[in-house]
């Protein structure tokens, strides 16, 4: 089966005539209601930043579905479903503005779907191993040329045999290659600060190899990637901001610079309650 052609994406566009109602989720989100066209860096990293519930993961998922990727995480040729309705429906109203050329690869990384992804990879490897054993038993022929998915995705180890953080970094390091379009939904959730720095290195390797990255994140470490385009999602919709304007940067900086004061402020209500 020929691989589907995956375009690089210059922009996302909302087709308002396809929106059933702006009073219905996810179309009621300010980020969606105010969306016209959102430009993406074709040769670098575009970040979606903002609080939970502002729509950054929802819009990223819509982009993934429009590209033909599995909505729970995966690609056009690695698909599985653990729930009946795996996506919000926003993708039906989103149009992609293609960029220059076609991507050689593509993948959607969802931290919340990592367990199910690992299970599907193990299942497919076990299925191929069973077929190989049956072929050898019946004909004496040893199947050759099949590269186990756990080699391609986990460096030779099942993702289930690794810690959450190890599995995420292994997936990002082994599965993603140059010249692709890669979507990541809050990858830092599984990673320690040190491993987030390692992810920055992976991202830089991908960008230097001609990849396009779109990443939804809360991490001030990841958001520091040089030359990235950062969109802040909030109550006023979507706006492009600089790194030091992001909430992730400001809150982290203020806490580290004024730790004692921040803790006193946070715990002041507890002290009042005890009196």
SEFI-763989 format. One record per residue: x, y, z of N, C-alpha, C, O, CB in turn; residue in one letter. Coordinates in steps of 0.001 Angstrom, whole numbers, plus 524288, in hexadecimal, padded with zeros to 5 digits. Glycine has a CB too. Example, Ala and Ser with C-alpha at 12.3 -4.5 7.8 and 13.67 -1.06 7.14 Angstrom:
BEGIN
833867E9C681E788300C7EE6C81E78833907F31C81E788379C7F3098211182C2C7EE8782356A 832327F73681BA8835667FBDC81BE4832648001E81EBE834618047281F67837047FDAA8165DS 
REM end
This chain:
BEGIN
803527FB4F8000080000800008000080373804DF800008069980588803927FC4080008804D4X 802F2808557FC138064380CF37FBD380530810A78005B800BE8113A802188057780FC77F6A8X 8094F8132180237808CF816C1806878062581BC0804AB8073E81DBF8006E80E2E817F6808EBX 802A881DB1807EB7FFEF82286806A2803CF827118067D8074C82770809C87FB878239C80A9FX 8032982A7D802AA8067C82F1D80262804EB832EE806B08004F834248075B80617831BF7FCEBX 808CE834D08099A807D98385B80DF880A5183D9D80CB080F1283DE480C0580A138361981333X 80746841C080C5380984846D880B0780BB08498F80FDB809D4848B8814368056D84A4D8086CX 80FA084CCF80F09810E28509F8130D80C5C8548681330809978552F80F4F8164E8536A811F3X 80BA085715817A08070685A6A8184F808B28600C8194580B7F8612E81D038039A8586F81CDFX 806F48638D815DD8082A869188167A8048086BB981A568060B86F5A81D17807E186BD98113DX 7FF9E869E181A887FBD186C6381DFD7F727868D381EE77F6158654081BDE7FA018719F81BB2X 7F469869E68232C7EF5A8678A824557EB2F86BA6823617EBE787034824BE7EF1B8656A82A12X 7E6E386A19821147E2B086DCF81FEC7DD7C86B89821CC7DC58866F5820DA7E27786F13819F3X 7DA5E86EB88246E7D53786CF58262D7D13386E13821F27D09C872878203A7D3A386FA782B5FX 7CE7686A088204A7CA4386A9C81C6F7C53386B7F81F777C29B867CB8211A7C9D8865A6818B9X 7C3E087060820287BF89871C2823977BA5586F92821B57B6D086E99824D67BF278779B82411X 7B9DB86ED181CA67B4F386CB181AA17B438866FE81C3C7AFED864DE81BCF7B4C986D2B814ACX 7B8748648381E187B82B85F1581FCA7B74B85E89825AC7B6CD85A31827AD7BD1A85C4381E41X 7B71B862F58286C7B64C862CF82E1D7B0808622782F417AD668657982DAE7B870867DE830C7X 7AEEC85DFB831EF7A95A85D23833007A70E86142836987A29C862EC835D77A88A857D083561X 7AA13862F083A8A7A845866F683E2B7ACDC868C1841757AFC58658D8438F7A3C2864E7841B0X 7AD8486DE8841E97B1B486FF6845297B05286FD084AF57B3788716584E3B7B2FD8757F8438AX 7ABB886DF684C3A7AA4B86D3C851B77AB6A867AE8538C7AA9E8666D8581F7A48786E858528AX 7AD408645D850047AE5285EE3851387B43685DFD851897B73085FF484E517ABD885B4284D11X 7B5D885AF78557F7BB5B859998560A7BD078561D851787BA02852BB84FDF7BC5E856D085B58X 7C1B3856D284F557C5E185A6A850D17C5A485FAE84E0A7C91F862F184EAA7CB0A857EE84FC0X 7C1888607E84AFA7C12F86555847EB7C02486A1884B5A7C0E386E8B849AF7BCE6864DA843D1X 7BE658691B850347BD5C86D5B853DE7C25486F70856697C23787397858D57B99D86B8A8580CX 7C6A286CAB855EB7CB8E86E7C8582D7CD4687388855867CCFD873EB850BD7CFD886A42857A6X 7CF1187771858887D0E087C528561F7D50787B75851EB7D52587E4284E037D30787FEA85A48X 7D86A87799852B67DC888768C84EE07DA50874CC849AB7DCA5875C7845947E0418726E850EFX 7D5D88723A849CC7D35B8706A844FC7CFBA87498842CE7CFB78759683E197D05186B55845F7X 7CCA68770B846357C8F587B1B8446F7CBB687F758417D7C9B28817783D9C7C60287D6984915X 7D050880E6843577D3178853F840E67D6F3883A383CBA7D9D3886E783AAC7D5DF88844844F0X 7D70C87EA683B747DAF287CB9837BB7D96787DF78321F7D50687CE6830727DBB0876D58385FX 7DD0D8803882F4C7DC7488109829B27E08987DAC826F67DF4F879A1824AC7DD0C886FA82831X 7E56287F6D827417E9B987C6D825077EE5587CCC828B77EFAD8810B82A887EB3887E6F81F78X 7F0BF87865829D07F51A8782B82D767F9DF8761582A9A7F9FB8718E828FB7F3C3874B683246X 7FDD58796D829FC80287877E2827278061E8747282A64806AA8753C82F1B8057487CA782560X 8088E870A5827E280C3386D1C82A748118E86D88827DE811EC86E5F8232580A2C8676B82A41X 815AD86CF482AEE81AED86CDA828B381BBC867B2825DB81B0E863848282281F2486DA082D00X 81D2A867FC820F781E008632F81DF08235F860D381EDD8242585C2A81DF881D4D864468182CX 8270F863F38209E82C688620F8214882E4C862E5826DC832DF86414827C183015864CB81D6FX 82AC58624782A9482C2F8632083004827ED8612B833A48251285D818326482D3C868E283104X 8278F863B08382D823FD861F183C4881FCD8660E83D3F820FA86AAC83DE8826FF860C78415EX 81AF28645983D5181691867A583EE88146B86572843FC81333860CF8445781238867E483A92X 813F7868D1847ED811F38672384CFE80C6A8692184DDD80B2086D8D84C7C815868690885163X 8092E865D0850298041E8675B8523F804B28675C8582B805888634085A867FF90863938505DX 8044386BF185A99804E386C6D8603F7FFE886EAB8629D7FCCF8712685FE7809A586FE88619BX 7FF2B86DCB867A27FA9086FE486A387F88286C2686E4F7FA53867B886EC97F6558711786644X 7F4AE86E03871427F27086AE5875797EF848662C873677EE26865E686ECD7EECE86E36878C4X 7EE9786273876E67EB4A85DFE8758F7E5D285FE3874267E3CC8638B876877EB0E85A0887A21X 7E37985D668704F7DE2585EC186ED87DDA88633E86B0D7D94E864E6869DD7DB2C8600287389X 7E20886548869167E1C7869B7865787E18F8680785FC07E0B586B4585C4D7E67186D3F8664DX 7E254862F885EBA7E1A486110859647E69085FAD856717E64885E33851E07DEDA864F28566AX 7EB198601E858F37EFF385F188560B7F06385962854607F1D58584484FED7F4B1860938595CX 7EF24855C5857E97EF5B850368567C7EB0D84ED0852A37EBC784B7D84F3D7EEE884CC485B5EX 7E6908515F853307E22F8505B84FA67E383851F984A167E25084F27846627DD488533E85181X 7E5FF8568A8497C7E77D85851844407EBE1854F08420E7EBF7853CB83D637E92E85E1984460X 7EF8285359845657F3B884FEA843A27F18584AB8841BC7F3408489E83DC57F7B284F018480BX 7EDB5848AC844967EB2A843CD843027E86F8446483DBE7E8A8840DF83A7A7E73B842128472AX 7E5DA848D983CEC7E341849CB837E97E72F849D2833767E623847B682F457E04384EFB8380AX 7EBB584C338345C7EFE384C2B830727F19C8469182F587F2648451682AD67F49884F808324EX 7F2328437B833757F3D983E0A832D37EFF083AF282F8B7F1758380A82C077F48783B728382CX 7EAF783B93830B27E6ED838AB82DDC7E6D183A4B828247E63B836FE824B27E1878398A8305DX 7E76183F6A827197E76784140821AE7EC1983F1F81EAB7EBD283E62819EC7E76D8473B82187X 7F05983E25821667F4FA83BEB81EDE7F47F8360781E217F7CB8339881B9D7F9D983D2682210X 7F067833C48204F7EF9C82E2881FC27F1EF82AED8241A7F22382624823B47F1CE82C6481AC5X 7F3BA82D7D828527F60B82AAC82CAF7F1CB8287B830427ED6282A668305F7F9BC82E4282FC7X 7F33B82477833217EFAF8223A836F67EEA08263B83B467F2598284483D887F1F781D1C83947X 7E9B58277083C807E89582B928404E7EA6582A6B845D67EB1982E09848EE7E2E582C9384066X 7EB2D82570847277ED0B8241784C607F301823F384CA37F53D82289850A77EAD481ED684E0BX 7F584825658486C7FB318251D8480E7FCB7820EF8442B7FA5381CC4843FC7FDA88240084D6DX 800AE82209841118025281E5583D12803068211C837E880470825B4837BE7FE5D819E383C86X 8020981E4E833B0802F58207282E7D7FEB481E9C82AD17FAA981C9F82C7F8085E81ED982C6BX 7FFAA81F4F825BE7FBCA81D80821F67FBD981796821697F7FC8154681FBA7FCBF8200681CAEX 8003E81518822D58009A80F6C822428012180C888277780211807D1827888052C80E1681ED3X 8008A80F4B82BC28003780CCF830E97FB5880EF38338B7FB6081335835C78054880DDC83452X 7F72D80BE98333B7F21C80DBF8350B7EFCC809E2838EB7F04D80523838557EE6180E938306CX 7ED4680C0683CDD7EA84808E1840B57E66380C608432F7E6AF81129842C77EE598068B844EDX 7E29B80A09845B57DE7780D108483C7DCF680A6784D4B7DBAE805C584D597D9A480DA98449DX 7DD1F80D5B851937DB8A80B43856A27D66C80D9C8587F7D42A80BD085C577DFC480C3A85AA7X 7D497811A1855C57CF7F813F7856F47CC8B81495851D77CEE4814DD84DA77D0188195E859D5X 7C758814CA852377C424814F084D7C7C4E4819FF84A7B7C56B819F1845B47BE6A8144084EDBX 7C4F181E6084D447C5B58237784ABF7CABD825C284CD77CADB827DC8512A7C0F78273F84BBFX 7CEE28255E849D07D40F826BE84BC87D57682C7984B017D96E82E3D84D107D8158236A8492DX 7D25882F698481F7D3C1834DF8474A7CEF38385B847937CA848367F847787D67C8358D84205X 7CFEC83D77847F27CBD484139849417C82E8428C844C37C3DD84471845B87CE408461984B2FX 7C9B7841A383FFB7C6998433783B7A7C84B84863839297C659849F38350D7C0FB8438683CF9X 7CBF184B1B83BC57CDDB85015839BC7D07F84F63834717D062852ED831317D1A68529383D99X 7D2DA84AE3833937D5AF849F882EAC7D23984A94829E27D41C84BEC825AC7D8108448F82EB1X 7CD268499882A827C99684A008260E7C8D784FA2824477C7168509B81FE87C455847A482771X 7CA2F85358827AD7C9A0858DC8264E7CEE285B87825767CF1C86043824A27C69E85BB282A88X 7D31485886825AB7D85285AB4824FE7DA788593881FA17DA07854C081DE97DC09858C58295EX 7DCC385D0581D157DF3585C33817F57E50E85D2E8186F7E6B2860D781B167DCBF85FD8813B8X 7E827859FA815EC7EDCA85AB3815F07EF8385DB08111B7EDDC85C8080CBF7F0968556D8163BX 7F2D586190811EA7F5438645380D8E7FA98861D180CB77FE1B8628D80FEB7F5BD86A6980EA4X 7FB4885EDC808788003285BFE807C9804CF85F9E806E980456863C9804907FFBF8583C8033CX 8094385DE9808DC80E11860D3808168110C85EC98036580EC685C8A7FFCD811768608F80CEFX 8162285F96803768196C85DEB7FF1781B1E858437FFD981DB1856F9803B381E3F861827FE8DX 819B5854FE7FC4581B9D84FA17FC488189884BFB7FFD3814E784D7F802828212984F927FDD4X 81A52847137FFB8817DE842F3802C781BA284106806F482060840DB8062B8162183E667FF3DX 8196A83F9680B5E81C9083D7280F9E81DDA837BE80E8181AAE834E480C4A819AE83DF8814E7X 822828361E8100D82419830AE80F5B821DA82D2881393821FF828608131982A018304380F56X 81FC782F83817B181DE582C7D81C2181A3082FED81F46819FB834AB81E7E8228582A7B81F97X 8174C82D89822C9813D88307E8262B8122782D3882ACB811B48287382A6780F198326982327X 8113682FD382F3880F9482CFD833E680D1E830CE837C080E9A8355E8380C8144682A1983671X 8094C82ED083AB38069A831D183EBC807CE82F49843FC8064082AD9844FA8008C8320D83DB6X 80A938321E8475880C138301F84C7C8085E83259850978082C8371585164811DC8318A84DCAX 8057082EEC8532D801EF8307F8576D803A382DB585C668039B828E885CA87FC1682F3785618X 8051D830BB86053806D282E59865378029282AF08678F803A9826AD869818086E832888691CX 7FDB482CCC867617F971829DB869C37F846824CA866D97F5B88214F868F97F49482D31869FBX 7FA1A8245B8620D7F92A81FA385F067FDD981C0285EB57FDBF8182B85BD17F78482114859ADX 8020481D36861B2806D781A2D8613F8060C81475862C880825810F98603880B1581C97864A3X 8030F81375866E88022180E11868A17FF6C80AED8645B801008068B8632A7FED280DFE86DABX 7FB5680D2F8620D7F87580A6B85DF47FBC5809B38590C7FB60805B5856657F37280D5F85C99X 7FF0780D8F857DD8029A80D128536A806638088D8544A8074A80565850C6805A6812378528DX 80898808428590180C3D8040B85A44809987FEB9859E580BEF7FAEF8581480E82804D385FBDX 804BA7FE7885BA0801CA7F99185B58800FB7F7E3855B38017F7F346854727FC807FA2285E17X 7FFB67FB9A852487FEDD7FA5E84CC2803ED7F89F84A23803E57F50B846EC7FC9A7FF1C849E3X 8083F7FB2084B7E80D4E7F9928494B80E9D7F3FB84AE68103E7F0D5847A5811AD7FD5B84B18X 80DE97F2BE84FE580EE27ED65851B980B4F7E98084EF080D017E54084D7680E157ED08857AFX 806657EAF984E3D802A67E77984BB0804567E63B8461B804377E1B9844707FD297E9EA84BAEX 805EE7EA5284338807867E96E83DD280C807E62883D7C80CFE7E2D883A08808557EE9E83B0DX 8102E7E7108410B814F07E3E08410E813B67DE2C8424E815C87DA9F83FCF818E47E60984506X 810587DD518462980EDE7D7F68479480C097D5448431480CC27D0998422D80B657D7F784C7EX 808D47D83584047805FE7D60783BCD809CA7D466837838093D7D02F83543802077DA05839A8X 80DA27D7B68365E811767D66983250814EC7D1D6833F78165B7CE94830BB814D97DB2E8310EX 816407D199838F5819637CD3883ADA816607C81B83A56818A17C414838FD81B027CE1B84090X 8114D7C84283B6880E067C39483AE480DB17C1D98353080DDD7BD2E8340A8087E7C49E83D12X 80D367C59D831A280D107C45A82C068123B7C1ED82A548124F7BE148277280BE67C94F828BCX 816937C43782C2781BC07C23382AB981C777BC9D82CB081E9A7B953829E9820187C5BF82CF2X 81AAF7BB878317781B267B63683395817E77B25B83064819967ADF782F658196A7B6148395AX 813337B40E82ECA80FC67B0A282BCD812077AF8982664811C67AB1F8247F80A557B30D82B50X 8143C7B38E823E5816A67B2D981EBC81B397AF0C81F1981BCA7AB9581BD0818837B82881C7EX 81E757AFB382312822F67AC39823BD821327A6A3824D28237D7A2E7822D68267A7AE2A82834X 81D197A619827FC81B1B7A0E28294F8190079E1782483819DE79969823D4816D57A14682D76X 816367A0FD8212B813AC79E8E81CA88175F79DAA8180F816F1799BF8154E80F287A1E381AE6X 81B047A1508173E81E3E7A10D8127E824157A0C18137E8272279FAE80FEF81D2A7A5AF80F2BX 8259E7A1B38185382B307A1C68198282DDC7A6CD817F1832977A75D8189982DD079D53816E2X 82AD47AA7E815DB82D017AF818141682D2B7B350818AB829637B3D881B97829B97B1D280F7EX 831967B5EE8193B8321F7B9EC81D45830ED7BF3B81ADA833867C0E68172A837B57B9D881FBBX 82D007C1D781CF582B9F7C70A81AF7830077CADC81C0E832217CB0782060826787C90381D72X 831637CDE581827835917D1C0818BD833947D7178170C82FC67D78A8142483A747D02D81582X 836367DB14818EC834EF7E05A81733831427E34F81AC1830A47E80C81A34832A47E020811F8X 82EC37E08881E7682B387E351821FC82E4E7E59282687831137E2C382947826D77DFA882401X 82DCA7EAA3827458306C7ED4882B9482C6D7EE2B82FE0828C57F13282F1A832F57F291829C7X 82CFB7EBA78345B829137EC288387F827DF7F1D5839CA82B5A7F527839CC82AEA7E95C83D5EX 822F27F2E783AE18215C7F83C83C11823F47FA3E84105824FC7FEEB8418081B797F88C83C99X 825057F6BF844B6827927F87C8498382D397FA1C848A182F847FCC384BEC8275B7F43584D90X 82F817F88D84434834A07FA99842B9833F98001A84098836F7803A1841E8837547F70383EA1X 8300E800CD83D5082F25805E383AD082CEF809F283E9382DD080EA083DE682B75805408363BX 82A178082C842808277380BCE84605829FD80C3284B69829BF8104B84DEA821DC80A35846A3X 82C66807FA84D3082E6B807F48528383424806BB853098360F805F28576082B81804368559BX 836F78068D84EA683C838056784EEF83DB87FFC085028841FB7FE878520583EFA808C5852E8X 83A027FC4584F2083AE67F6B88500E8384E7F4A3854EE838677EFED855E58408F7F5B285061X 835FA7F81185808833337F67B85CC582D8A7F82E85C5B82C557FC5485A3E835C87F8D6861BBX 82A187F4E985E69824A17F67B85EA3824227FB86861BD826B27FC2F865C08213D7F22286116X 820D97FF1085FE581FE4803DF862D481D93802A18682981E598059386BE181C3C8078685FC7X 81ABA7FE4886891818857FCB286D9A81CBD7FB058717781BDA7FB1087630814A57F84486CD2X 821537F98B86F7A825967F7C9872E1828ED7FC59874C582CD37FB8F87778829047F3D587003X 82766801198735B82A49805C4874DE826D580938878498220A808D48782382C31808CC86FFCX 8294E80C9787B58826468105187E6C8236E8140B87AC3824928144487618829D58136188241X 81FB8816F587CED81CB281A99879B48204E81E65876DB81FD181F3287224818BF81DA287D17X 823EC820B6879C58277F824738776482B35821F78738582C3E8242B86F5F82A8F8272C87B87X 82D3F81D52874DC830BB81A8C8714482DE88192886C3B8300B819BC867F6832E581598873D5X 8290D8174F86CC482608815BD8682D824F681A618649A82562819F085FD5820E081337869D7X 8239481ED1866E88227F82370863BF8275F82535860D5827248264885C268206A827E28672DX 82BC3825828638C8308C82750861008326F8235B85CF583482824DC858E3834D68284D86512X 831B981E4885E0F8332E81A4485A3A82FEB81ACE85549831FA81A82850F383281814C285C8EX 82AD081B99855F18275781C4E85175828FF8210284E3B8296C820AB84974821AA81CF285345X 829EF82567850D782B6382A2A84E14830B38299C84B688317E82BA88472182B7982EC7851D9X 83449826E084DE6839998266284BCF839EF822868474B83CD28236A8438D83D4D824B785018X 836FD81E39847A08378B81A03843C78339981A4F83F50834CD818D383AE783706814D384676X 82EEA81C368407382AD481C1783C6C82AF3820D6838DB829A482060834408258681BB583EF4X 82C7B8256383AD882C3482A2D837C88314D82B17834DA8358A82AB48371882AF782EDA83B4FX 830D782C4F82FCD8356582CEE82C6D8352D8323D829B28315B8351C82A38835AE828718285DX 8393B8337E826D5839678386D824088358D8389C81F85834028349781D6083ED3839698220CX 8340C83D5E81E22830A683E1E819A582AF583CE081A97827FC83C29816E18328583AEC81551X 8296083C9A81F8C823FE83B35820C2820EC83FAE8231E8230F843D482449823E5836A782469X 81BD983EC6823CE8188E84267826B3816D383F9482BA48145E83B7482B65813BA8445082359X 81821841D9830208175283F378351F81437842AF838DA815878473A839BA81C9683DB483794X 810218407383AFD80CC68432883EB280D8B840B98440F80D8D83BF184493806F0842E783CFFX 80E2F843F48480880F0A8420584D5A80B44844B98510D80B0A8498685148814C8842EC84F1EX 808538419D853EC8048A843B4857A3806908430085D328064883EBE85F6A7FF2C84103856F9X 8089D8474685F6A80A9C84776864C080E7184304865EE80DAB84019869AC8061A8474686893X 8128E8427B862C48165383E3B863A28192B83EA9868CE81B2183AC186AD181A4483E1F85F48X 8196D8436186B0381C478442586FEC819AD8417A8748D81C2A840B08789781CD2849E68710BX 814AD8401287405811D783DA787859814A4838CF87A5881481837AD87F0480C4F83C3F876AAX 81729835F9876DE819D28311C8785B81F95831EA8799E8224682E3287B0C8195182D2387405X 82186836C08791C8272A8379187940828E583AEC87DD58266283ED287F1C828F183A098743EX 82D29839688804782FA683CA38843D832158416088193832A48416787CCC833D68397B88757X 8338D8456B8849483629849E88822183AFD8485C87EFC83BF784A8987ACF837B484DD588645X 83E0584495880FD842B2842E887E258413B8405C878F8843CF8413D87502845EF83F1A88177X 83D2083D3B878FF83B7083AAD87424838D183E9187071838CD83DC186BB4837AB836268755DX 836A1842BE8728B83491846D586F1D839048497986C258386484AEA8679A8317484AEC8724CX 83D7884A1786EB28420D84C2886BF4843C384865867A68455984A0C8636C8469984D2086FD3X 8436D84352868C5844B883F72864C3840E983FCE860358426D83F2D85BB0844AA839E486714X 83BF2840D28616A838108417185D408394884631859E38388C84608855248328E841ED85F91X 83B2284A6E85C4783CBE84EFB85931840D784D6F85525840B684F3D850B183EE78535385CC8X 8447184A18856BD8487B848458531C8461A8451184EAF847AB8459D84A2B84C988450285605X 8424A841B384FF983F8E83EA684BF583CC18424B8482D83CFF8418F8436E83B9D83ACE84E7CX 83A178463984A4C83746849F08470583AFF84CBD84354839C484D9183EC28345684DE784A62X 83F8E84E31845598434B851008420C8455084D7F83DAA8460784F4583941847E48530A84558X 8463A8488683EE3847D7844D383AD4843B48447283693844F984453831F0848E183F6783D33X 83ECD844418382383A8D843D28345883A21848B4830F48396F8485982C3583562842D783726X 83A8E84D418336B83A29852278307583EB1852A382CA283DEE8542F8282583A12856E68342FX 8435F8515682E60847EA8519082AD98475D84DB08265C849A384E6F8223084CFB8507582DE0X 844568498D8273D8436A845B68232483EDC8470D81FA083D37843D481C76842848408282583X 83CC384BD6820238389A84D9781CAE8332284C4781E7782F8F84BFF81B438396884B5E81780X 8326684B778238882D3B84A1B8258F82A2684EE88274082C59853018287782DC38465D82A1FX 8250884E468274B821688522E8295481F148500482E5E81D1184BA682E7281D038538C8253CX 81F5B853168329981D5D85164837A88191D8551983988819AB859DC8392E821CD8511283BB3X 814E2852E383B83810C9855EB83E1880FF68535F8436780EA384EC3843BC80B868561783AC2X 810C28566C84794810F58543984CD680D65857468508080DDD85C09850F5816988543C84EECX 809D3854878531B806B8856DA8574D8098E855C285C6780AC78514285D94800F78549E85766X 80A9E859D785F7580DDB8590E8641A80CD385D1F8685180AFE861718674181391859298629FX 80E1185B9786D2F80E3785F318719F813D68602D87351814C28633B876EA80AFF85D0487639X 8179285DAB870D181CF085D99872BF820058627B871478209D863A186CA581FB5858DA870B2X 82202865638752982556869DE873E382A85868278717D82D1786B3886ED28265A86D21878C5X 82C0F863468726E830E18614587016830218607B86A3D8334F8624C8671F8328E85C17872B6X 82BFC85DCE868BD82B0F85CE08632B829ED861F38604882BB7862B385BE282686859118626DX 826F68656E862BE8258F86A5D8603382A4A86DBF85EF2829EA8716485BD5821D786D658639FX 82EBB86C8F8615A8337A86FA6860778362986E4E85B5483A328709985A148374486ED9864EEX 8340086A9E858508369D8691E8536E8377086DF384FFA833B7870D084EF38335D864E985075X 83C3F86EE584E2E83D72873AD84B3883A618741984620839D28704D8433A8433B873E584A08X 8386E878C08451F835D7879CE8402A83061877A183FA982E0C877E683B7783903877BC83BECX 82E4A87578843DF829128732884399824E1877628433B825A987BD3844E78281286FAB84861X 8207E875EB8410A81BDB87948841118184B8775A84572816F7872BD845A8818F28793A83B99X 816C587ADF848E8813A98795E84D7580E4E87BF084D2C80DDC880B584CBE8167887AE585298X 80A46878B884D6A804EB87AAE84DB6802D5879B985335803158755F8553C8015B8780484988X 800C887DDC8558F7FE5E87D6785AB67F87B87CE785A127F5FA880338579F7FFC18822B85E34X 7F64D878C485C487F0B1877D485C347EE6D879C48615C7F0788788E8658B7EF6F871E785B4EX 7EA3187CC7861097E7E887ED0865D57E253880928650F7DFD587F408612A7EB1F88345867E2X 7E05F88390868CA7DAF488564868A87D9F78891B864247D582889C1862747D9928880C86DC0X 7DE1D88B8E8622C7DD8F88F3385DC87DED288CA38588C7DF5A88F52854977E115893EA85E96X 7DF4A8878F858857E076884CF853AC7E6328835D853487E898881BF857207DEEA8881C84F08X 7E85E883F384EA77EDCD8826C84DA57F0EA8873A84C187EF3788A47848CA7EE2187E2A8494FX 7F57B887E884E7A7F8ED88C2F84CF07FE9188A5384CF38001888715850297F840890EC8509CX 801A188C658495A8072B88B168492C80A0F88E5184D39809408930A84D9B8097488C05843A6X 80D6C88BC9850408104188E7185473815FD88CD7854598177E88906851D780DCC88D2F859D6X 8192488FE18572881E9788E79857EA81F2E88AB685C7481B9C88A1685F9E821E589355858D2X 823A58884185CC18249688459860D2823A48868786647821078840C8697682A228824B8606CX 825C188B258675D8255388D5286C9E81FE388F7186DD381ED989115872398294B8919786D53X 81C7388F6B869FB81700890EF86AE68139188C4886C5580F1188CFA86DE0814CC8939D86616X 815A38879686BD7812728830086D05811B788274872E481522883DA875F8814F387E0686AC1X 80D38880678745B80C1987F85879E180FE287B8D87C338118887C13880B08067387DA987A9AX 8113F8779987926814D88739387B0E81A09875FC87CB781C3187497880C8815C386F66876D4X 81C088799987990820F787C2A87AE28204B87FC287F908236287F878833D8230C87F4187634X 81C4A8831787F7A81BAA8870D8838F81AB28849B888E981D088863C88CC98173088AB68822EX 81743880B7889238160B87E4088E2781AD387B6D8905281BFB87BC9894F98117387A6888D8FX 81D988789D88CEC82244875CC88EAB8267A879958907B828E0878C689491824638724F88A47X 8276387DAD88D7B82B5A8818F88EF082A03884228942282D5A884978979082BE2885BC88AA8X 82516885D2894B8823878888089983823FD884EF89E3F82598886A58A27281DF488A8689906X 8229587FFF89D94822F487C668A1FD828A287B838A38E829E687B978A831820598772E8A0A7X 82C0E87AAC89FBF831858799E8A0F28344387E6B8A334837A287DE48A6978345B877C689C10X 832DE8830D8A1618355C887D28A34E83338889828A895835EF88C158AB9A834A988C3189F65X 82E528880F8A9B682BCF889C18AE9782920885168B12D82479885408B261827C888E3A8AD89X 82C20880FB8B1FC829DA87C138B3DB8273887CAF8B92A822C487AFF8B9DB82E0B877E68B42EX 829EE87F148BCEF827B787F888C232822BE882CB8C22A81EE0881628C4A782BB6881F08C5F0X 822D88871E8BF5D81E3188A6E8BF17819AF887908BC7C81538887EF8BE3B81F6488F7B8BC1FX 81AD9884B98B856816C4881CD8B5978144F87DB98B92180F8C87D0F8B923818FC87F308B0B3X 8178E87AF78BC2881580876F88BFAB81237879608C3FE80E278773F8C571819F3873CC8C204X 813F787DD28C60F810D7880738CA1E80B81881EF8C80180789881498CAA3813AE8855A8CC2AX 80B72883F28C3318067B885808C0D0802F7880C88BFEF7FE47881008C0FA80771888568BBA0X 8053687C918BE098022A877D98BCFA7FFE1875888C1ED7FB7D873908C1E380586873D08BA41X 802D8875BF8C63C80134873298CB097FE6D876CB8CECF7FCE9875218D30E805D3870CA8CDAEX 7FDBB87BBC8CD5B7FB6287F7F8D0FC7F5D787E098D2747F44387EDC8D6EB7FB6F884EB8CEA1X 7F2D487BE38CED37ED7787A4A8D0037ED63875E28D3F47E9E7875AC8D7427EA9E878A08CB0BX 7F135872508D3AC7F17B86E078D7727F277870218DCEA7F02E86E4E8E0BB7F5C786A208D5EBX 7F5F48740C8DD3B7F7218765A8E2537F254879008E49A7F1548789D8E94A7FBA087A478E1DFX 7EF5687BB68E14A7EA9987E558E3227E69487A658E50F7E3DB87B5E8E8E67E83E881B28DECAX 7E633875E18E2597E25C871EB8E3CF7E38E86F818E9197E00186DDD8EBE57E22286DAE8DFB1X 7E8B686F498EA847EA3986CD18EF6B7E93F870548F41A7E91F86E6F8F8857EFE686B498EF3CX 7E88E8756A8F33F7E7BB879148F7957E213878FD8F97D7E0B487BD58FD1D7E93887EA38F5E8X 
REM end
